[in-house]
Amino acid sequence: MYTTFTAIYEQGILRPLLPLSLPEHARVEVRIIRRSADAKKAAADQQDIYRALMDAGLVKAQAQIEPVLPFSDADVAAAAEALAVAGPISDLIIAERAESF
């Protein structure tokens, strides 16, 4: 997954102009692309428009996305066992469709 955002470099720190949907202390990979003066103005205009839309209630800030933790081997084994007991998923779908008629 990747996202593009505009940031300002101040006193040795990259500061995003808008909040990011990242959990605290998330490690990310950063690619630096310097913008020309025209691109900086266009980005600033875009940020101003976005803020105005947020202030007007027409758009919402991105919700924080909670990280998905990996499944343990025990969780995977339990899920596999539960699926094995239920039988083939195709049979479950056919049975469910037959009940709706």
VENMO-V629272 format. One record per run of one state. SS is the DSSP state (~ for helix, > for strand, _ for the rest). FROM is the first residue (numbers start at 1). TO is the last residue. Records with the same first field share a line. If there is no record, write none. Layout:
SS->FROM-TO  FROM-TO
This chain:
_->1-6  11-12  17-36  56-72  87-88  100-101
>->7-10  13-16
~->37-55  73-86  89-99
